[in-house]
Structure formats: structure tokens, C-alpha cells
Amino acid sequence: MEKHKYRTEFPALMVESASERAVLQDQYDFLCDLWYAPAMAGPDMFGNLCFRRKGTTKMIDKFVPLREEIRIDRLLRRYDRHRFDQYFSPSVYSRPSRKIGGVVMTCLGWCDVDDANPFAFDPKPSVVWVTSPGRSQALWLWDRPHSPALAQAFSKALAYRHGGDKGGSAPNKLLRLPGSFNHKPEYDMPFIPLVHFDPSPIKARPKLLTVRHGVGTAEPEALDMNPHAHDRLAVLRKYRSKLDTSTRHLIRHNHVQAPDRSSRIFAMVAGLHEAGATLDEIASVIWASPYFRDKYGDDQNALETEVLRIIARAGAAR
């Protein structure tokens, strides 16, 4: 892998026929370009990559120190794009944890554009890639850094005003990595091409939403909830005797087996909470559950919101 140099074009991420070496180099340089400036702000900064083996729901969370030589290429080879879904967080972290409180100042905005037209957004995005047929994700390269809370507010405004995913604006958001493949069986493993890249800093900002949309500029709360702290089945074994049969079966499921995902998520959270499980243990079970992933994807903000909401409701019901 050649040493990173600032790039304005990534041709190997645009065509499926590029060589593996060329794709690795372009993925490496793409991520370095996004993470490089924050990495120079201090000695202890981390980039985040996540991987999911095709056919499974478990996410493998990895952090890369952003100093000296950034060894992203080793992870991309180990969790190669043909066997794994590859994700990255556009944000940079002050410690190897994807909790919102660890996100540092950022020059980026982000959005799950879904089936909206990314080039109809105002301002237009700097980076666009197609994640599945008819759906895309995008980044905005702002001309100056913002706090995680303000970056989230701009990202949420973009989604609300232009038809993107309204639940995907958290500062610890995960996005699919351009140049990888989408291994969801219904898509027949499409290549994820980069279709637009313009590194020119954007001076304009989207108009922030009003208070009725629930958007504020307070610093994000650092919730004590780590969805990668425990193995799902280990949590099940620990609390098995305190869970009813239905909840035990739901936790074991590797595929969605019922249409009402929300009620299944509620049953697992409420059951584990009643059994005395910690927030980390509950979050680890729900994060690995196909019922949560099928509904919310890789949105850790949604995970935190759902778990706390359900615990509050379960507590009020007792």
C-alpha cells in the first residue's frame, strides 16, 4: 500500500472492474482524506470501521489510531469486501469507542439519502455513492469544523428537508464504504460505486430545523451503553432462567420470523431489563438482533433511543 497522498479522484471506487489492489488503495486514500485533518488535532484520535460477514447480523467494530502511518489497509484485507459488508464512521473519535460523547469536532455532514435525489439537496453534497439499486448515501465537506451536536443538526436538516432518512443523523453514524459490496440477499450483491466526489469546501449551510422537529444544539449526551460489550448468546445464558420461553426464542433468532419487529424488540428489552440485565448487556443483544437490524440498520442512535424508551415504558407499566 502506497503512503497516503491527498486525492481528488478515486477511479477504482467508481467501477466494479478495478483490481483489488487499486480498490484497496482508493479506499485507503478516501478514508484518509476524510479523517486526516482531525487526526492532526491531537495524538489520541481514532477512525472507526465496522464489518459484517455476509449472511450474519454480528457487527465487528474496529478502531484505527490516526497518527503516523494509518494502517487501514490491514483491516480491509482481513475483512475483505467479498466476504464482508464494509462500513465506516465519517466522524473521528477521541477514544476507541463509538459512543457519541467521544466524537470530536468535524468538517463533515452526512445523510442516508435513500431513494431521494442527492443532487436536489441544498447545498449539494460533496460525495455521493450508491448503496443498493435506487438508494444512495452522501457527505458534505464544510469549510470549517463544527461541534458534533451542530454537525448532527445540519445533517438532520438535510434529511428532513430533502427526503433522506430522518433517523440517520447521529454523530456516530455508520455508512457503507464505497468500493465494497452490499451482501443483503435481496440485492444480489451489488457493487457500491462512488458516483460523485468534489473536495471543494462548502460555505453554505442548510437552514436548521425549528424546535418542533426536536433539533437542538446542545452537546450530545454520552450514554453509558456499549452494544459491542457482550456476546448475545452469553447474555442469554446468564439470564435464561429469568426469561420466559418466548423471549428466549426471540434472542436466539438469526433471521426475522415475524412481521411486527417493534413488538419483538420491546419484548426482548423489557424481558432483559426485568431480569436485571445491564444497559450494555441489553444493547448487545438488541444490536445483534435481526429484528432491530431489519428495522433500523446500523443506527446506534436509534438503538440508544429504543432501549431507553422501552425501559421507561416498562418501568411505568409496573
Secondary structure in CASP SS format (residue, H / E / C, confidence):
PFRMAT SS
TARGET T0000
AUTHOR 0000-0000-0000
METHOD secondary structure of the structure
MODEL  1
M C 1.00
E C 1.00
K C 1.00
H C 1.00
K C 1.00
Y C 1.00
R C 1.00
T C 1.00
E C 1.00
F C 1.00
P H 1.00
A H 1.00
L H 1.00
M C 1.00
V C 1.00
E C 1.00
S C 1.00
A C 1.00
S C 1.00
E H 1.00
R H 1.00
A H 1.00
V H 1.00
L H 1.00
Q H 1.00
D H 1.00
Q H 1.00
Y H 1.00
D H 1.00
F H 1.00
L H 1.00
C H 1.00
D H 1.00
L H 1.00
W H 1.00
Y H 1.00
A H 1.00
P H 1.00
A H 1.00
M C 1.00
A C 1.00
G C 1.00
P C 1.00
D C 1.00
M C 1.00
F E 1.00
G E 1.00
N E 1.00
L E 1.00
C E 1.00
F E 1.00
R E 1.00
R E 1.00
K C 1.00
G C 1.00
T C 1.00
T C 1.00
K C 1.00
M C 1.00
I E 1.00
D E 1.00
K E 1.00
F E 1.00
V E 1.00
P E 1.00
L C 1.00
R C 1.00
E C 1.00
E C 1.00
I C 1.00
R C 1.00
I H 1.00
D H 1.00
R H 1.00
L H 1.00
L H 1.00
R H 1.00
R H 1.00
Y C 1.00
D C 1.00
R C 1.00
H C 1.00
R C 1.00
F E 1.00
D E 1.00
Q E 1.00
Y E 1.00
F E 1.00
S C 1.00
P C 1.00
S C 1.00
V C 1.00
Y E 1.00
S C 1.00
R C 1.00
P C 1.00
S C 1.00
R C 1.00
K C 1.00
I H 1.00
G H 1.00
G H 1.00
V E 1.00
V C 1.00
M C 1.00
T E 1.00
C E 1.00
L E 1.00
G E 1.00
W E 1.00
C E 1.00
D E 1.00
V E 1.00
D E 1.00
D C 1.00
A C 1.00
N C 1.00
P H 1.00
F H 1.00
A H 1.00
F C 1.00
D C 1.00
P C 1.00
K C 1.00
P C 1.00
S C 1.00
V E 1.00
V E 1.00
W E 1.00
V E 1.00
T E 1.00
S E 1.00
P C 1.00
G C 1.00
R E 1.00
S E 1.00
Q E 1.00
A E 1.00
L E 1.00
W E 1.00
L E 1.00
W E 1.00
D E 1.00
R E 1.00
P E 1.00
H E 1.00
S C 1.00
P H 1.00
A H 1.00
L H 1.00
A H 1.00
Q H 1.00
A H 1.00
F H 1.00
S H 1.00
K H 1.00
A H 1.00
L H 1.00
A H 1.00
Y H 1.00
R H 1.00
H H 1.00
G C 1.00
G C 1.00
D C 1.00
K C 1.00
G C 1.00
G C 1.00
S C 1.00
A C 1.00
P C 1.00
N C 1.00
K C 1.00
L C 1.00
L E 1.00
R E 1.00
L C 1.00
P C 1.00
G C 1.00
S C 1.00
F E 1.00
N C 1.00
H C 1.00
K C 1.00
P H 1.00
E H 1.00
Y H 1.00
D C 1.00
M C 1.00
P C 1.00
F E 1.00
I C 1.00
P C 1.00
L E 1.00
V E 1.00
H E 1.00
F E 1.00
D C 1.00
P C 1.00
S C 1.00
P C 1.00
I E 1.00
K C 1.00
A C 1.00
R C 1.00
P C 1.00
K C 1.00
L C 1.00
L C 1.00
T C 1.00
V H 1.00
R H 1.00
H H 1.00
G C 1.00
V C 1.00
G C 1.00
T C 1.00
A C 1.00
E C 1.00
P C 1.00
E C 1.00
A C 1.00
L C 1.00
D C 1.00
M C 1.00
N C 1.00
P C 1.00
H C 1.00
A C 1.00
H C 1.00
D C 1.00
R H 1.00
L H 1.00
A H 1.00
V H 1.00
L H 1.00
R H 1.00
K H 1.00
Y H 1.00
R H 1.00
S H 1.00
K H 1.00
L C 1.00
D C 1.00
T H 1.00
S H 1.00
T H 1.00
R H 1.00
H H 1.00
L H 1.00
I H 1.00
R H 1.00
H C 1.00
N C 1.00
H C 1.00
V C 1.00
Q C 1.00
A C 1.00
P C 1.00
D C 1.00
R H 1.00
S H 1.00
S H 1.00
R H 1.00
I H 1.00
F H 1.00
A H 1.00
M H 1.00
V H 1.00
A H 1.00
G H 1.00
L H 1.00
H H 1.00
E H 1.00
A H 1.00
G C 1.00
A C 1.00
T C 1.00
L H 1.00
D H 1.00
E H 1.00
I H 1.00
A H 1.00
S H 1.00
V H 1.00
I H 1.00
W H 1.00
A H 1.00
S C 1.00
P H 1.00
Y H 1.00
F H 1.00
R H 1.00
D H 1.00
K H 1.00
Y H 1.00
G C 1.00
D C 1.00
D C 1.00
Q H 1.00
N H 1.00
A H 1.00
L H 1.00
E H 1.00
T H 1.00
E H 1.00
V H 1.00
L H 1.00
R H 1.00
I H 1.00
I H 1.00
A H 1.00
R H 1.00
A H 1.00
G H 1.00
A H 1.00
A H 1.00
R C 1.00
END
